[in-house]
């Protein structure tokens, strides 16, 4: 089983909890003050802010998590999608063969590598009649490209949506994005960028990248943190007014709910469709009920 590190919450900065239940000691036992975000960010568009910006990385290499090669189960195949000049891998549920188009979900896995257990998290979407694509992002699982720490990976998430919308058995007007943990943060950033997604759902996503950049292990914070713009352009808290599609946040109690609630408040102040559902359970056990709720929530937006 792969270890999938959890993006830290303000209430648990003393311990980093992996998605497989393991724990790794953090470098600090103190808790930071609540995130302070410049109110000048209201009205600033993330896509416009990113235009012309080139991220500066402290190292160039693969994603900071090991992976194992895996064979797709029955009804699933490995495919490739294109993001810029990169040809990237993904798992895709096969055509149900009923001669009709179906809504689709691009599910962004947790951690920094893909494993079959991630597909199991998203399988309820398939059972509910959605076509599911689970992309492996740049530098993950042997993919080309370099790890950019929540920057170029956003482009990959958008590209996966374009890919699935072009499938003959997908209803291109009803393509959704979801993500858990690391993937949840990417699902929020993706919701702030131009794409063909109808709505976005983020599960247990830590949305204060200013705090994350300060306290996360350096192997994962590979961008130049001396430049505030590097952090800002990865930080959903800085761009609440950039939401382009409806967004729902699922958060467990114990700190994650508080940081998500802070984001929702800012988004609503900016007049954006954003809501929070506080769930029972921990970082992993909250996934199943959240996915079940997201299935019904997506259907509200289907034509």
Secondary structure as UniProt FT lines:
FT   HELIX           10..12
FT   TURN            13..14
FT   STRAND          15..18
FT   TURN            19..20
FT   STRAND          23..25
FT   HELIX           39..41
FT   TURN            42..43
FT   HELIX           46..50
FT   TURN            51..52
FT   TURN            74..75
FT   STRAND          76..83
FT   TURN            84..85
FT   STRAND          86..93
FT   STRAND          102..108
FT   TURN            111..112
FT   HELIX           116..127
FT   TURN            128..129
FT   STRAND          131..135
FT   TURN            138..139
FT   TURN            141..142
FT   HELIX           152..165
FT   TURN            168..169
FT   STRAND          170..180
FT   HELIX           182..191
FT   STRAND          199..203
FT   HELIX           209..215
FT   TURN            218..220
FT   TURN            225..226
FT   HELIX           228..232
FT   TURN            233..234
FT   HELIX           236..238
FT   HELIX           240..242
FT   STRAND          246..252
FT   TURN            253..255
FT   HELIX           256..269
FT   TURN            270..271
FT   STRAND          274..279
FT   TURN            283..285
FT   HELIX           286..299
FT   TURN            300..301
//
